[in-house]
């Protein structure tokens, strides 16, 4: 990963910070994308200090705002002409329904729609960096509910578990549809589940979408919950492992295992649902994949001709 440009969302804490640190230790040029400047600066300084890598930069972006995403992409494009790995890690779970500045249900807006808009606007940079990778961080919770396109914003029947599970299913559906659309472009898309990690998303949400006993045990390290560093192993591997070059449209992880290809939920393989979600996401965000982003390219393997 020496000198490769890697971008991680939600990089100020938990899995995101651990991912940034691991990639920085591999010699990558790391862009840590955070919403809060003070927390982001503290995380950046920690990653620089622990990795010994000064090529670690903080850039601000609020995934709950389409305007903030557009502004971020403009700033990123002014500084970098390519991108080698995009790790869509940021996520949240909320006990009560809230909305983004654009009127989206907040969990869907950040976990899926924000990353959808960000990814599509970074595709030109990813193509310029090909072979390059997109890694979407989902959850084993993604299989608990099917999508209802008549109530995707959960204006009726909101719950923390349902909103979070919906958004994580969207992550998997988006990954598979993205992989299909990017076939032959030199840009791959895969999805990971980090395992049962004790991270800020669980602490901030009160972990109430977990079984009560499981939530209580999250603080007990000896009973098997992964640290953020352990939980990040699969997404770091998906972003950097040489053996995954050219591998796309896969789901990696497991509750207790790392770096294993697995089957995602049955509903996540529904091509028609993925297509409908893609079209819905394009419509509400106003962001579409440009024709040039889908042009097939011949990526050099470094092997003799």
C-alpha positions as CSV (number, residue, x, y, z in Angstrom):
1,X,0.0,0.0,0.0
2,X,3.1,2.2,-0.1
3,X,2.0,5.7,-1.3
4,X,-1.5,4.5,-2.3
5,X,-4.3,7.0,-1.5
6,X,-6.9,5.6,0.9
7,X,-10.0,7.4,2.1
8,X,-11.9,6.3,5.2
9,X,-15.2,7.8,6.4
10,X,-16.0,8.0,10.1
11,X,-12.3,7.9,10.8
12,X,-12.3,9.7,14.1
13,X,-13.1,6.7,16.3
14,X,-13.7,3.0,16.5
15,X,-13.3,0.9,13.3
16,X,-12.6,3.9,11.2
17,X,-9.7,5.1,13.3
18,X,-8.3,1.6,13.5
19,X,-8.6,1.2,9.7
20,X,-6.8,4.5,9.2
21,X,-4.0,3.4,11.6
22,X,-3.5,0.0,9.9
23,X,-3.4,1.4,6.4
24,X,-1.0,4.2,7.6
25,X,1.3,1.5,9.0
26,X,1.3,-0.1,5.6
27,X,2.7,3.2,4.1
28,X,-0.6,4.4,2.5
29,X,-1.4,8.1,2.2
30,X,-4.5,8.2,4.3
31,X,-7.4,10.7,4.1
32,X,-9.4,10.6,7.3
33,X,-12.9,11.9,6.7
34,X,-14.7,13.1,9.8
35,X,-17.6,15.5,10.7
36,X,-16.2,17.0,13.9
37,X,-13.0,19.0,13.4
38,X,-11.7,18.7,17.0
39,X,-12.2,14.9,17.2
40,X,-10.8,14.5,13.7
41,X,-7.7,16.4,14.5
42,X,-7.1,14.4,17.7
43,X,-7.6,11.1,15.7
44,X,-5.3,12.3,12.9
45,X,-2.6,13.2,15.4
46,X,-2.9,9.8,17.1
47,X,-2.7,7.9,13.8
48,X,0.4,9.9,12.7
49,X,2.1,9.3,16.0
50,X,1.4,5.6,16.3
51,X,2.1,4.8,12.7
52,X,5.1,7.2,12.1
53,X,3.4,8.1,8.9
54,X,3.1,11.9,8.3
55,X,1.0,11.3,5.1
56,X,-2.2,11.3,7.1
57,X,-4.7,14.1,6.4
58,X,-8.0,15.1,7.9
59,X,-10.8,16.3,5.7
60,X,-14.2,17.3,6.9
61,X,-17.5,16.0,5.5
62,X,-21.0,15.6,7.0
63,X,-22.6,12.6,5.4
64,X,-26.0,13.9,6.5
65,X,-25.7,16.8,4.0
66,X,-25.6,16.4,0.2
67,X,-24.1,19.9,0.0
68,X,-21.3,19.0,2.4
69,X,-20.6,15.8,0.4
70,X,-20.4,17.9,-2.9
71,X,-18.1,20.4,-1.2
72,X,-15.9,17.6,0.1
73,X,-15.5,15.9,-3.3
74,X,-14.6,19.3,-4.8
75,X,-11.9,19.8,-2.2
76,X,-10.6,16.2,-2.5
77,X,-10.5,16.5,-6.3
78,X,-8.5,19.7,-6.1
79,X,-5.8,17.9,-3.9
80,X,-5.7,14.4,-5.4
81,X,-6.1,13.2,-9.0
82,X,-6.7,9.6,-8.0
83,X,-8.0,7.3,-5.3
84,X,-6.9,3.7,-4.7
85,X,-9.2,2.6,-1.8
86,X,-12.5,4.0,-0.5
87,X,-13.7,2.6,2.8
88,X,-17.3,3.6,3.6
89,X,-17.1,3.0,7.3
90,X,-19.2,5.8,8.9
91,X,-22.4,4.7,10.5
92,X,-24.9,5.4,13.2
93,X,-28.0,4.0,15.0
94,X,-30.6,6.2,16.7
95,X,-33.3,5.4,19.2
96,X,-35.7,8.0,17.8
97,X,-36.4,9.1,14.2
98,X,-34.6,12.2,13.1
99,X,-34.1,13.7,9.6
100,X,-31.1,15.1,7.8
101,X,-30.9,18.6,6.4
102,X,-32.1,17.2,3.1
103,X,-35.2,15.5,4.8
104,X,-34.0,11.9,4.8
105,X,-34.4,9.6,7.7
106,X,-31.1,10.1,9.4
107,X,-29.8,6.5,9.7
108,X,-30.7,5.8,6.0
109,X,-29.4,9.2,5.1
110,X,-26.0,8.7,6.6
111,X,-25.4,5.0,6.4
112,X,-26.6,4.5,2.8
113,X,-27.6,7.7,0.9
114,X,-24.6,9.7,2.1
115,X,-22.2,7.0,1.1
116,X,-24.1,6.4,-2.2
117,X,-23.7,10.1,-3.1
118,X,-20.0,10.2,-2.0
119,X,-19.0,7.0,-3.8
120,X,-20.6,7.9,-7.2
121,X,-18.9,11.4,-7.1
122,X,-15.5,9.7,-6.3
123,X,-15.7,7.2,-9.2
124,X,-13.6,9.2,-11.6
125,X,-10.8,9.4,-9.0
126,X,-11.2,5.7,-8.3
127,X,-11.0,4.9,-12.1
128,X,-7.9,7.1,-12.3
129,X,-6.3,5.0,-9.5
130,X,-7.4,1.6,-11.0
131,X,-6.9,-1.1,-9.9
132,X,-8.8,0.4,-7.0
133,X,-11.3,-0.8,-4.4
134,X,-14.5,0.3,-2.7
135,X,-15.2,-1.4,0.7
136,X,-18.7,-0.9,2.2
137,X,-19.0,-1.7,5.9
138,X,-22.3,-3.5,6.7
139,X,-23.5,-5.7,9.6
140,X,-24.8,-9.1,10.3
141,X,-28.0,-7.3,11.2
142,X,-28.7,-6.6,7.6
143,X,-30.8,-9.7,7.1
144,X,-33.4,-9.0,9.8
145,X,-35.8,-6.9,7.7
146,X,-36.7,-6.7,4.0
147,X,-37.0,-3.3,2.4
148,X,-40.4,-1.7,2.0
149,X,-40.1,0.9,-0.8
150,X,-43.4,2.4,0.3
151,X,-41.9,3.1,3.7
152,X,-38.2,3.3,3.1
153,X,-37.8,6.5,5.2
154,X,-39.6,4.7,8.1
155,X,-42.2,7.4,8.5
156,X,-44.3,4.6,10.0
157,X,-43.2,2.1,12.5
158,X,-39.7,3.4,13.2
159,X,-37.4,1.5,15.5
160,X,-33.7,1.6,16.1
161,X,-33.2,-2.0,15.0
162,X,-35.3,-1.6,11.9
163,X,-33.7,1.6,10.7
164,X,-30.2,0.2,11.3
165,X,-30.9,-3.1,9.7
166,X,-32.5,-1.4,6.7
167,X,-29.5,0.8,6.2
168,X,-27.1,-2.1,6.4
169,X,-29.1,-4.2,3.9
170,X,-28.9,-1.1,1.6
171,X,-25.1,-1.3,2.0
172,X,-25.1,-4.9,0.8
173,X,-27.5,-4.3,-2.1
174,X,-25.6,-1.2,-3.1
175,X,-22.3,-3.2,-3.1
176,X,-23.6,-5.9,-5.3
177,X,-25.3,-3.5,-7.8
178,X,-22.1,-1.3,-7.8
179,X,-20.0,-4.4,-8.6
180,X,-22.2,-5.3,-11.5
181,X,-22.1,-1.8,-12.9
182,X,-18.4,-1.5,-12.5
183,X,-17.4,-4.8,-14.0
184,X,-14.4,-4.4,-16.3
185,X,-13.6,-0.9,-15.1
186,X,-10.7,-1.8,-12.8
187,X,-12.7,-0.7,-9.7
188,X,-14.0,-3.4,-7.4
189,X,-16.7,-3.2,-4.7
190,X,-17.0,-5.5,-1.8
191,X,-18.9,-5.5,1.5
192,X,-17.7,-6.5,5.0
193,X,-19.1,-7.3,8.4
194,X,-16.5,-6.4,11.0
195,X,-17.7,-8.9,13.7
196,X,-19.1,-8.2,17.1
197,X,-16.9,-5.3,17.9
198,X,-17.2,-2.9,20.9
199,X,-17.3,0.4,19.0
200,X,-18.8,3.8,19.5
201,X,-21.8,3.1,17.3
202,X,-22.9,0.6,20.0
203,X,-22.0,2.8,22.9
204,X,-23.6,5.9,21.4
205,X,-26.8,4.0,20.6
206,X,-26.9,2.3,24.0
207,X,-26.7,-1.0,22.0
208,X,-30.4,-1.4,22.4
209,X,-30.8,-3.1,19.1
210,X,-28.8,-6.0,20.4
211,X,-30.2,-8.6,22.8
212,X,-30.1,-7.0,26.3
213,X,-27.7,-9.7,27.6
214,X,-25.4,-9.1,24.7
215,X,-25.5,-5.4,25.1
216,X,-24.5,-5.8,28.8
217,X,-21.7,-8.1,27.9
218,X,-20.1,-5.8,25.4
219,X,-18.0,-4.1,28.1
220,X,-16.6,-7.5,29.1
221,X,-13.6,-8.0,26.8
222,X,-12.8,-11.5,28.0
223,X,-16.1,-12.8,26.8
224,X,-15.2,-12.5,23.1
225,X,-16.1,-9.0,21.8
226,X,-13.5,-7.7,19.4
227,X,-11.6,-4.5,20.0
228,X,-11.9,-1.9,17.2
229,X,-8.5,-3.0,16.0
230,X,-9.6,-6.6,15.8
231,X,-12.9,-5.6,14.2
232,X,-11.2,-3.6,11.5
233,X,-9.0,-6.5,10.3
234,X,-11.5,-7.6,7.6
235,X,-12.1,-4.1,6.2
236,X,-8.3,-3.4,6.1
237,X,-7.8,-6.7,4.4
238,X,-10.5,-6.0,1.9
239,X,-8.9,-2.6,1.1
240,X,-5.3,-3.8,0.8
241,X,-4.8,-7.6,0.4
242,X,-3.0,-8.4,-2.9
243,X,-5.0,-11.7,-3.2
244,X,-8.2,-9.6,-3.6
245,X,-7.1,-7.7,-6.6
246,X,-9.9,-8.0,-9.2
247,X,-12.3,-9.7,-6.7
248,X,-15.7,-7.9,-6.6
249,X,-19.3,-8.3,-5.4
250,X,-18.4,-10.4,-2.3
251,X,-19.4,-10.3,1.3
252,X,-16.7,-10.9,3.8
253,X,-16.7,-11.3,7.6
254,X,-18.7,-13.1,10.2
255,X,-19.7,-12.5,13.8
256,X,-16.6,-14.1,15.3
257,X,-14.4,-14.8,12.2
258,X,-12.3,-12.4,10.1
259,X,-11.4,-12.3,6.4
260,X,-13.9,-15.1,5.4
261,X,-16.2,-14.9,2.3
262,X,-19.7,-15.6,3.4
263,X,-23.3,-15.6,2.1
264,X,-25.2,-12.5,2.9
265,X,-29.0,-12.6,3.5
266,X,-31.3,-14.1,0.9
267,X,-32.9,-10.7,0.2
268,X,-29.6,-9.1,-0.5
269,X,-29.2,-11.1,-3.6
270,X,-32.4,-9.9,-5.2
271,X,-31.3,-8.1,-8.3
272,X,-34.6,-6.3,-8.9
273,X,-34.5,-4.9,-5.3
274,X,-31.0,-3.7,-5.8
275,X,-31.9,-2.0,-9.1
276,X,-34.9,-0.3,-7.5
277,X,-32.8,0.9,-4.6
278,X,-30.2,2.2,-7.0
279,X,-32.8,4.2,-8.9
280,X,-34.4,5.4,-5.7
281,X,-31.0,6.6,-4.4
282,X,-30.3,8.4,-7.7
283,X,-33.6,10.1,-7.6
284,X,-33.6,11.4,-4.0
285,X,-29.9,12.4,-4.0
286,X,-29.7,13.8,-7.5
287,X,-26.4,11.9,-8.0
288,X,-25.9,9.5,-10.9
289,X,-23.0,7.4,-12.3
290,X,-21.5,9.2,-15.2
291,X,-21.1,7.2,-18.5
292,X,-17.3,7.7,-18.3
293,X,-17.2,5.9,-14.9
294,X,-18.6,2.8,-16.5
295,X,-16.2,2.6,-19.4
296,X,-14.2,-0.6,-19.4
297,X,-10.5,-0.4,-19.0
298,X,-7.6,-2.8,-19.4
299,X,-5.8,-2.7,-16.1
300,X,-2.1,-3.8,-16.2
301,X,-1.3,-6.7,-14.0
302,X,2.4,-6.1,-14.0
303,X,3.0,-9.4,-15.8
304,X,5.0,-9.6,-19.0
305,X,3.0,-9.2,-22.2
